[in-house]
Structure formats: C-alpha cells, structure tokens
Amino acid sequence: MSDLIRKAVQVLEGYTPGEQPQVPGLVKLNTNENPYPPSPRIVDVLKNFPADCLRLYPDPMAVKLREALARKHGCKLENVFAGNGSDEVLALCTRAFVEPRGAIGFFEPSYSLYPVLAAIQDVATKSVRLNADFSWRMEPDYAASLFFLANPNAPTGIQYPRATVRDFCQNFPGVVLVDEAYVDFAGYDCSDLALDLPNVLVARTLSKSSSLAGLRLGYALGAAPLIGALYKIKDSYNLDRLTQAIGLAAIEDGEHLRRNAELIKATRARTAAALAQLGFVVLPSATNFLFVKPPRLPAAEVFAGLRARKILVRYFPGPLTGDYLRVTIGTEAEMDQFLVAVREILA
C-alpha cells in the first residue's frame, strides 16, 4: 500500500504537540496555554448564539471579524487574512510563496512545526543556527523563498531587536512571515513592517493572550497581494460561524486581553527571579513561558522529577535545547507549587 502514499509523506516525521493528559490535580505548564478564562463577552456569545444558523454556511471571507481586526491594527480589510489558527496561515504560506525548487528558512532552535511544513510540501529547508546564547545570527548573503521568523522566538522566549528584524526584512529577497504568537507579552510588535513592506506578513493567534487555544483562530496582516494569495488557496469555509462570532467578541474586548497579559508578565518576572535565585540560567522572556537551564542536575532529570509530582513542563531533547526546560506561566498558585517542587528536586 505504500506506493499509494507520497514519498515525502511516507518518510515524514510529523509535528509532536505537547501532551494533553486528563489527570486530576495536574499542574499543566507544558503547552503555553493561558491559565485565565477568556473574555466574559464570549460567555454572552455562547449563551445567545442562534443554533438554527448552523444549518447555513459561514461567511467564507469572515468580513465582520476581519473588519474588527482592521480597526484594531489601523489597516484596510484587504490587509487582513483570518485563518483556522495561525498554523493554517503558516501552511498556506508554504503553498503560496514557495516554488517546488524553492526553500523555506527558519532559525534553529525555533517552532518545530516549520520543518514539518516544508517536508509536507517536499521543498528544501535552509535553517540558520542561532548563537550559543540563542541571540540573532544570520548568514551573509542568505536567501530563501520564505522565512519563518518567530519573534518572540519559541522555545527560547527571546525577542530580537526591532532594528535587526526590520533590516533583515528589508533586505530579504523572499517573503518573511513574522510569527507573533506571543507578542502580547512582549515589548514591541512588527505589524508596522507588515503594513509598510511588500514582502512581510505578520501572523497572530488568539490561542495565547486571548485564552482561546481550544477555538483555533489566527490571522495575518500584510500587503494586499500577499493576503490575496492566501485567500486564493484557503479552504472554502475555513472559519465556522461560532468561531467568527467568538473571535469578534474577543477582539473587541482588548482591555481583557491586556489585563490578562499584564498579570502573566508579573508572574513571569516573579518566577524568573525565584529560579535565578536557585541557580537556574533564565533566558530573557518576552512570552508567556520561561526557557531555563537547571543547576547541578540534567534538565531531563528535573523534567522527570516534576512529572512524578504531577507537574508537566516541556522538554526538548537534542544538542541545542536538551539542557533546558520550557515552563509555561500559570496562575500564581500553580507557579508556587512548581517552585516548591523544584526546590525539592534540587535538594
């Protein structure tokens, strides 16, 4: 039967998402979900949603949702694409902007979905290994058809200097997709680049700061020709009616997003300081997680010790990331429980 399946798919090593175990009493700090509820306006949408409308197809262009996003970012409707999570945006970019003999670039380490998307399309990859401290490094005369630039980066949490990102985008010969999944926890964003430069898209998600990881809604900003290319190849009805209604409510309640983000940033700072006191190497984070290197014990051993105490964090084996753990910022109580467990393990 293998001759019925594309060779690229036969040899593909698929993306491995974080665990989603259903265990009572689990402290889940492994998938960068928001620990706080979404906007109360979403509860109102769910209570009053007219179920009879589900017999009708949704708006294929998600106009009301995109109009709200255009108002939020001060741009036109033609500059906004709405997708089934930002992952759909990434996948469509590989199909819209990369010829069969082209290449997709990204940093190492970065979001592990990027090479998987390239493998699905059966196109070459041109990864660039970051500096030893995970800071920006770019090869001279580097070129590719498409570059996935996670900023802030994952799993490191580092946000690159604004001037460095702008200079790279201005001189890159292909399309740059700036993946801003965590930007609401950061110091700046690149939406101005997407709206000023003809080769730049910015992707956002409502999974993190809007507490809607279970909904699957993301979007992209960029020049009308790039956005139009994505609309040519998307699924006919990529966003259902309920998602469009909930997404609109979340976008219109920007104050709720900001309050949640500020709370998480405060907890992040407190947790980072506590870990540093214990001797951890704590990378500067502009996200809702910390990337940390434990003292004295291997990261894998600390990961196992936390797991035994029903606390899940993320561990990425390998030469670049194997000394570190990625720890999602949870509630104040969850982070206290995490810190107690870490002290026990180190002792």
Secondary structure, 3 states (H helix, E strand, C coil): CHHHCCHHHHCCCCCCCCCCCCCCCCEECCCCCCCCCCCHHHHHHHHHCCHHHHHCCCCCCCHHHHHHHHHHHCCCHHHEEEECHHHHHHHHHHHHCCCCCCEEEEEECCCCHHHHHHHHHCCEEEEEECCCCCCCCCCCCCCCCEEEEECCCCCCCCCCCHHHHHHHHHHCCCEEEEECCCHHHCCCCCHHHHHHCCCEEEEEECCCCCCCCCCCCEEEEECHHHHHHHHHHCCCCCCCHHHHHHHHHHHHCHHHHHHHHHHHHHHHHHHHHHHHHCCCEECCCCCCEEEEECCCCCHHHHHHHHHHCCEECEECCCCCCCCCEEEECCCHHHHHHHHHHHHHHHC
